Amino acid sequence: MGDGRSSGGGSNRPAWLQQYDLIGKIGEGTYGLVFLARTKQRKCCIAIKKFKQSKDGDGVSPTAIREIMLLREITHENIVKLVNVHINHTDMSLYLAFDYAEHDLYEIIRHHREKLNHPISQYTVKSLLWQLLNGLNYLHSNWIIHRDLKPSNILVMGEGEEQGIVKIGDFGLARIYQAPLKPLCDNGVVVTIWYRAPELLLGAKHYTSAVDMWAVGCIFAELLTLKPLFQGVEVKGTTNLFQLDQLDKIFKVLGHPTPEKWPTLVNLPYWQNDQQHIQGHRYDNPGLHSYVHLPQKSPAYDLLAKMLEYDPRKRITAVQALEHEYFRIDPLPGRNALVPSQPGEKTVNYPARPVDTTTDFEGTTSIQPPQQMQSGTAVGNATMVGPRQVPRQMQMVGMQRMNAFNMASQAGISGLNPGGIPMQRGNAAQAQQQQLRRKDQGIGMQNPGYPQQKRRFGCNFPPFYACQSTENSTGAKMHENSSSFDPPPRLQSYSTFIDCYPPSRFPNYNSITNNGLIDNLHTGHKNATASITPDLMREDINVAPHMDTINWDSSNRHWDQNPTYARACIGSPESSASSNDSYIDNFQQLRT
Ligand SMILES: Nc1ncnc2c1ncn2[C@@H]1O[C@H](COP(=O)(O)OP(=O)(O)OP(=O)(O)O)[C@@H](O)[C@H]1O
């Protein structure tokens, strides 16, 4: 690969593809193929994920593009960086370019199980877990539920300045292919079945961040034992099928779930409907500790048990887990998870990813209009990615283990901007600054979890309007909030994207309808929101209710209805980034 043909179409190669030398295919997942490429200018490695066309053959929707644009703002050392987005307009197939990671937990675990035949060191397990939780805490703080955590999605950086750093991959992608108004539970298989939380297996309608914590618990156990904890056989299908075998595997380890332990269990559809297999069966409780070979009184066991708590409301959160005793006792977690835990201990030489150099992808064009590419404001410029080299075997000598996490890196300060990417405006940037401040205040590993950020990206212009809710209300109240957005836990658990709206920015924006069109779009407003730019994608997030129409009462400065959560974005028209028309689309009911 690497010649004109194999790089994607010879002389017809689209401009964006010319930035890369394609090296070959490195993987294939549910959504499509993953390629390894190298940027021509900086010789950095990039993983390009090519998404298949949707089943309907309609390619990637404008909604999906907007979702992805928002994902570009996710910036944290423990989250893989989405550096570029490209779209092939002929078939609307989508290419996402991520920072390349040489390893993932699937391969690391497999290497220990099949090649080394010995467990992963305590230090490595703890460091991997801590960083996974650190990244997850950032996602959850930003209301992103991953929903597909599994070992192959937990990437680990190879040789270079970020060696041994965990990067959560595929964040937010589970949502991309679903229609805007589809309930969250209706998009088929989401969490790989072995890591799927019991509430989802029992038919829960909503995802909460607790589903990710369950998956982390499963991954933690797998890091300890080198085999999946709950290896159920999946019933295949596109709808949310009853996965009896997976539940059976869980109950055999954790014992019979009871309404006493888990009060909302009785409301879950499959618990109600399947008297015979689940309710009727009495599972013993042999004890999780015997499966994971941990003393029941050990901090590791305590943390694991809290992650595998049946009741999602009682399950430990990422921020709580980061503060768990397990991370305060020796060996302390470190930034480079792959270095030896003790002097004299051998370094494990994990193999580099195999690359299939015979597979190619065809030419595409960038969704970025050329003038935006030149402006230098978009992250979407692959020349800006970090200075990693071509994949090769890791060099393992002479590396010092860091006893305590480097807070600058932990806070996403050094790692988030490896190639001098201009700092984003908005809340991601604010979060980084907050974290830097914390570093300056000397908060270190004694308090490894940094406080949750209150605001999300997209809400960087107070005063703004925000949805809030209480436990006992069915709908959300929208109300003015002059400085911060502090949603209650129930709301946090539902939503990926923020529901907020700066009224001053859109004075003529009087009405939103749920068919994705704005009613009273004034010319001035049109001009103000001409096309997709990263800035617009960040800022033009609005609140809308799930009713057909609500109106902005400009004299009293509030909406005339009391909506449940929903979202609309202002962006460019359908599938065309170059038109100057503005409109509202991406109206999305997030929950009922
Ligand atoms: N940024 C990246 N750098 C290096 N390898 C990556 C990167 N992202 C994904 N991969 C690897 O590519 C392979 C395919 O990934 P992909 O996410 O498409 O599928 P998957 O996670 O295996 O399955 P699924 O599609 O069900 O999530 C995996 O081995 C994954 O570790």
Ligand as a Chemical Component Dictionary entry (heavy atoms), coordinates in Angstrom:
data_LIG
# 
_chem_comp.id                   LIG 
_chem_comp.type                 NON-POLYMER 
_chem_comp.pdbx_formal_charge   0 
_chem_comp.three_letter_code    LIG 
# 
loop_
_chem_comp_atom.comp_id 
_chem_comp_atom.atom_id 
_chem_comp_atom.alt_atom_id 
_chem_comp_atom.type_symbol 
_chem_comp_atom.charge 
_chem_comp_atom.model_Cartn_x 
_chem_comp_atom.model_Cartn_y 
_chem_comp_atom.model_Cartn_z 
_chem_comp_atom.pdbx_ordinal 
LIG N1  N1  N 0 -7.839  4.533  17.356 1  
LIG C1  C1  C 0 -7.504  3.259  17.155 2  
LIG N2  N2  N 0 -6.213  2.899  17.093 3  
LIG C2  C2  C 0 -5.857  1.624  16.886 4  
LIG N3  N3  N 0 -6.728  0.624  16.754 5  
LIG C3  C3  C 0 -8.029  0.911  16.817 6  
LIG C4  C4  C 0 -8.495  2.231  17.016 7  
LIG N4  N4  N 0 -9.852  2.211  17.054 8  
LIG C5  C5  C 0 -10.209 0.926  16.882 9  
LIG N5  N5  N 0 -9.123  0.140  16.744 10 
LIG C6  C6  C 0 -9.095  -1.302 16.589 11 
LIG O1  O1  O 0 -9.750  -1.690 15.413 12 
LIG C7  C7  C 0 -10.423 -2.914 15.631 13 
LIG C8  C8  C 0 -11.869 -2.769 15.167 14 
LIG O2  O2  O 0 -12.458 -1.760 15.966 15 
LIG P1  P1  P 0 -13.999 -1.470 15.941 16 
LIG O3  O3  O 0 -14.242 -0.474 17.011 17 
LIG O4  O4  O 0 -14.441 -1.140 14.571 18 
LIG O5  O5  O 0 -14.645 -2.828 16.255 19 
LIG P2  P2  P 0 -14.758 -3.618 17.589 20 
LIG O6  O6  O 0 -14.596 -2.692 18.753 21 
LIG O7  O7  O 0 -13.806 -4.758 17.526 22 
LIG O8  O8  O 0 -16.226 -4.152 17.504 23 
LIG P3  P3  P 0 -17.594 -3.309 17.474 24 
LIG O9  O9  O 0 -17.760 -2.759 16.132 25 
LIG O10 O10 O 0 -18.612 -4.329 17.808 26 
LIG O11 O11 O 0 -17.463 -2.211 18.489 27 
LIG C9  C9  C 0 -10.296 -3.245 17.116 28 
LIG O12 O12 O 0 -9.277  -4.189 17.284 29 
LIG C10 C10 C 0 -9.871  -1.966 17.740 30 
LIG O13 O13 O 0 -9.060  -2.162 18.882 31 
# 
loop_
_chem_comp_bond.comp_id 
_chem_comp_bond.atom_id_1 
_chem_comp_bond.atom_id_2 
_chem_comp_bond.value_order 
_chem_comp_bond.pdbx_ordinal 
LIG N1  C1  SING 1  
LIG C1  N2  SING 2  
LIG C1  C4  DOUB 3  
LIG N2  C2  DOUB 4  
LIG C2  N3  SING 5  
LIG N3  C3  DOUB 6  
LIG C3  C4  SING 7  
LIG C3  N5  SING 8  
LIG C4  N4  SING 9  
LIG N4  C5  DOUB 10 
LIG C5  N5  SING 11 
LIG N5  C6  SING 12 
LIG C6  O1  SING 13 
LIG C6  C10 SING 14 
LIG O1  C7  SING 15 
LIG C7  C8  SING 16 
LIG C7  C9  SING 17 
LIG C8  O2  SING 18 
LIG O2  P1  SING 19 
LIG P1  O3  DOUB 20 
LIG P1  O4  SING 21 
LIG P1  O5  SING 22 
LIG O5  P2  SING 23 
LIG P2  O6  DOUB 24 
LIG P2  O7  SING 25 
LIG P2  O8  SING 26 
LIG O8  P3  SING 27 
LIG P3  O9  DOUB 28 
LIG P3  O10 SING 29 
LIG P3  O11 SING 30 
LIG C9  O12 SING 31 
LIG C9  C10 SING 32 
LIG C10 O13 SING 33 
# 
